[in-house]
Structures are given as C-alpha cells and as structure tokens.
Amino acid sequence: MDLKQLQAFVHVAELGSFTRAATILDTTQPALSRQVRQLEVELHQHLLVRNGRGVALTEAGQRLLAHAQGILQQVERATDDLESLRGTPGGQFNIGLTPSVAKIATVEMIRRFRASFPAATITVNEALSSYLVEWLMMGRIDAAVMYDTADTPMIDKRGLFAEELFLIGSSEAARTAARRAPGAVQLKDIGQYPLVIPGRMHAIRHIVETRAAELGVKLSIALEVDAVSSILDLVSEGYGYAVLPLNATSSDPLKRQFTVERLTHPTLFSQLVVATSALHPVSHLASRAIAMIEHDVLPLYTEPRRVT
C-alpha cells in the first residue's frame, strides 16, 4: 500500500466515479483503475463496485475510506509542519466544534485565524462530541472544542470551563405548569417534566440521565432531537422542556422568550474541553491556533448570561 494508491482510492470513493477522479488527479482512467485494483489485491478485499451511475463503496471500502482520509491528512500536516519551520505557519488546520460553540464562535474564530496565520487555511467541522472523538482518533481533525465524554486513552483533553445546565420551557408552559419551587426545580422532580432531549450519543443527555439515575429518577422523554435549534423550536411550541446551558437561549436568532429555571440538589454542569489525539502529533500550526482560540475566541462563548 502506498500513498498514490490511497489518494486514487479516496478520490474515486469521494467523487463516485473513476472518470471524475482521473480529471481531478490529471491522470487517465485506466491508470487510476490499476492503482485501485493493486490496492484491492494487496488488501484481499473488494473496495468498490461499479453501478450505472459510477461506483459505490463496499463495506470494506467504507472502512478503508475513513482511515485513508486520516492518513492522507496526517501526511499533509507533517509536510506543512516542517514547512512552518521556515517562517509563518502555513498549511491546513482542521478544528471540530460542537454545534453550540460553533454557532457563537465560528465567524470570529475564522476572522482571527486568517489575521494570525495568513499563509494557512482553516476548516471548521461541526458535530456532536461523540463524533468529534472518532474524527480525532482517525486523524480527520487536529483538535476539537467539545463537551467532555467518557475517558478515552487515545484522547488528550484539557478542561476549559463548566457550564451550568438549566430547565428551559416555553412562556406558555410557565403560565400553566404547576411549580414545586418557583425559579428552581430539584433534580428528583425532573421526571414530572416531559423532556425534548438529545439522543444517547449527546454528552448532555448522558449527564442528565446519569445523575437522574443516581437518584432513582426515570426521565420522561417526550422527543429525542439532537439539534439545539430544533429543540428550542419544539420547546417554544409547548412540546416539552429542555435541559441546556444558557448560551442556547441567549443565542436564539428569533429572540424568543423562555423560562429558565435552575436545577438543584444536585446542580448539573457540562464540562467544555479542548481535545487532541494522543495518537497523532500536534503540528506547530495547530498548537498556535488552539492557543489563539482559547485566548481570543472562547471568551465570547463564556460571556456572563443572565438567568430570568
């Protein structure tokens, strides 16, 4: 297996066509077919199958594609990292952000990155924390700003700050729902509230479910939705309550009114971390970009929010 074979396979797989891939790589279709076939022979696996619209990945091809993309990106980063020794860091920086951070920080992060590293490029990848962990291990991204997940030996994490989680409801629900304690809800009572909550892959779902289980409380799940914007839409329509940080409501583009109540006994917190892979070295560009994000960008996300 060599890099040219992997590059040929990745381009064909991503474009779904030998013809289109040959055009991009400035080679011929037969030459590209030979490289992919040599890779299949070496791996003893069929990676692609032809169909009427081009080619499709086999199960083996799908698995190899994720690894191959990471390998090629690591080679590119190594080259860029060595080039940076000559002066201003250049190359590609791939950062992963959770949706809540991306919503607030992406524009300013790109603005400051381009000002600080004019010879480099940045790619922002938005996904749930569980997916960001996978991408870090595969080498698809250099770093991630995400909610803390279960300890993983292959991931290095540094805590940034903790966000308190609140019970969020619609203004209409506030006028009609009975309250045990105005302005606060004890976690042991959260089972009385129908929740619009992310799926089990989401870090916040894990926090809420784990702490409730410790108290012997079963959550009342009305709907499972991963997108925070959709959760707020459904809460606003009265479908249930959400458990989210204040940033979720304060950054609502529609500026809707929500009730925000503290959860107590215990108070819930989600930990935001910056993570890198322990399997792949962090480039000079990535190290400086991460420092810039922590110093200049993340304070925008941590500005004090008022509880109403």
N, C-alpha and C positions, 0 to 999 in steps of 0.2 A: 504494500500500500504506500503510495507516495502522494505528495500534495497536489500534483496535477490531476491525479485520478479523483481525489476528493473534491477538488474545485470543479471538475467536469460534472461529477455526480450531483453536487449541490446546485449548480446552475440548471441542470436538466430537471431536477426534482422541483426546484422553486418555480421554474417557468413552465413546467409541464410539457416540454417539447424539446427534442433534440435540435430541431431547426432553429428555434429562437435562441437556444443556448449557444449554438455554433456561431450565430451572428454576434451575440454579446462578447464571446470569447475570441472572435476573429479567427475561427478555425473552420474546418469542414465537418459536416455531419458524420461521415464515415470515421474520421479521426476521433471524434467525440464518442461515438459508439464503441470503438475499440478500447478507449480508456475505461469506460464504464463496464464493459464486458470483462476486462482484465481484473477490475476490482471485484466483480461478482465471482470470478473464478478463484481469486485469492481468498475470498471470504467464504466460499462454498455456499453462497446464498443468492437467490434471485432478488434484486433490489427494485426493479422497475418492470411494469407490464405495459405493453402497448394497447391503446384502445383507439376508437375512432376519432377522438379529439386530441390525441397526443400520447402521453404516458401517465401512469399512476404509480404510486409507491406501494410496494408490498409491505407487510408488517415489518420485515427485516429492514426494508428501505426507510420506513418511518423512524425506526430506532437509530439507524446509522445517520440519518439526516441531522438529528439533534446533536449527536456527537461531532459530526463533521463540521457543522456550523461553528461550534465552540472551538474546535481545533484550528480552523482557519482564522477565526478571530484572535485566538491566542498568538498565532504566528504573526499576524498583522500588528498586534500590540507589542510583541517583542521587538519587531523591526522599528516601530515608532518610538519605543522606549530608548533604544540605542541611538536613534537619530536625535532624540531630545538632548543628548549629551553635548551636541554641537551648539546649543543655544536655547531659544524659546521653545518650550514643549510643543510638539505637534502630534499629529495622529488622531485617533478616534477614542472618544470617551463614551462608554455606554452606561447609563445610570437607570436604575429601576426605582420607581416611586409607587407607593400605594395611592389609590385614587384620591383620598382626602388631602394628601400632601401635594400631589400633582396639581390639583385644582387651584391651590393657592400659590404654589412656589414655582411652577414651570416657567412662566414668562420671565420672571425676574432672574431665575437661575440661568436661562439661556442668554439673557442680556449680559449678565455679569461674566458668564463663561466666555462669551465672544470678546468682551473687552479685556479679559485677563489672558486669554490664550488665542490670539488672532490666527495663529498658524494651525490650530486644532479644530476638530469638529466634534459635535455632541449629538448623541441620540438618546431620547428620553423614552423609556418603556414603562407603561402604566399597567399594573396588575395587582392582584391580591398578594399578600405576603407569602403565602404558601407557594405560589408560582415563582415569585422572585427568588426564593430559596433554591428552587430547582434550576432556575436560569443561572444563578451564581455557581452552582456546582458543575453545570455543563460548560461554564465559561462564556455564556452568551452575553452577560453583563459584567462590568467591572465592580460595581458597588450598588447597594440598594439602601434606600431610606424606607423603613417598613416597621410594622408592629412586630414586637417580639413574639417568636414562636417557640416551640419546644427546642431544647438544646440539641444542636447538631454538631458533631465533632468537626465536620468539614466546613463550618461557617464561623468566621470570627465576627463578633458583634460588640459594639460599644454603645452603651446607653446614652441617649440624648436628653430625654425628659419624659416625664409621666403625664398623661392626660387623664383627667377625671372623666368618668362616664356618667351621663345623666339619663333620666327617663324623659322622653320627649313625646308630647301629644299635641293634638290639634286644639285650637282655641275653642271650637265647638265641644270637643270632648271634655275640656276643662269645665264647661258650664253644666255638663250633665252627669259627669262621673263622680261617684262618691269618693271622698278623700278620708283616709285614716289620719293623716297628719299634713296639714297644709304646707306646701313647699318642700316636703320630704317624703320619701317612701322607703320603708325598711325593706331590705332585700328579701326577708322572709315572706313579704306580702306580694312579691312581684308576680307570683303565679296567678294573681287576680287580674292581671293586665294582659290582654291579647297583644302579642308582640309581632311586629313586622321586623324580621331579623335576618341577617345574612346566613348563608349555608354553613355547614360544619367546617368548610375549608377556611373560613374567615377567622382572623385572630380574635376579633371582638366577640363573636359567637362563642368561641372556646372559653374566653374569660367569664362571660356571663353564665354559661351553662355549668362550668366547673364550680364557680363559687356558689351558685344556687344549689347544686347537688350536695355540696358540703353541708348545707343547711337542711337537706332533705326536701328541697322545693323542686317541683316539676314545672318547667316553663310552659306557658300557654302560647303555642306557636300558631299565629293566625296565618302568616305568609312568610315564605323564605325568599328573600331578594338580596342579591349581592351589591347592586349599585346603590350608593348612598342617595343619589339624586332621586332614584325611583322610590326608595324607602320614604324619603320626605314627601314625595307626591302622594303616596298611599296613606301616610300618617295625616297629611293635610286633609285628605278626603274622608278621614274617620275610620279607616280600616283597622287601626290599632295604634300601638305605641312603639317607639324605637328606643334603643339604648345606644347612644352615640356621644362623642365629645362635642363640646360647644362649637368648635370650628365648623361642624356640619351644618348647624343652623345659621351661624353668623355669616357664612359664605354662600347662603342660598341666593341664587341670582334673582329669584322672584320676590325676595324680601318679605316672605310670609311670616305671620305671627304664629309661634308655637309656645306651648307651655313647657317649661324646663324645670324639672324637679330633681333634687339631689337624691341619690340612693345612699342609704346609710345602713350601718350595722351588718356588713361592712360597706365602706365606700369602695367603689370599683375604680381601678386605674388600668389604662393600657400604656405599655411602655414602647416609646418610639426609639428605634435603634438605627445606626448605620452599620451595614453588614458588608463584608467582603468574603471571598472564598479563601479558605486555608489551603486549597489545592493549587491555586494559581497565584503567581507573584503579582503584586500591585505595582503598576507602572508608575514612573515619575509623574506623568501627566495625571493619572488617576489620583495619586496621593495629594497633589496640589489642588485638584478640582474638588476633592472631598473636603479638604480644609476650607476652601472658599465657600462651599455650600454650607458648612457648619457655621462659619463666621458671619457670612453676609446674607444668606438666603433663609435659613431656618428660623432666625428671629422673626421673620414676617409671619411664620406659622404660629409662633408662640406668643404673639401679642395678647395681652390680657383681654378676656372676653367677659362680658357682664351677664350674670345669671338673673333672669327676670321671672 
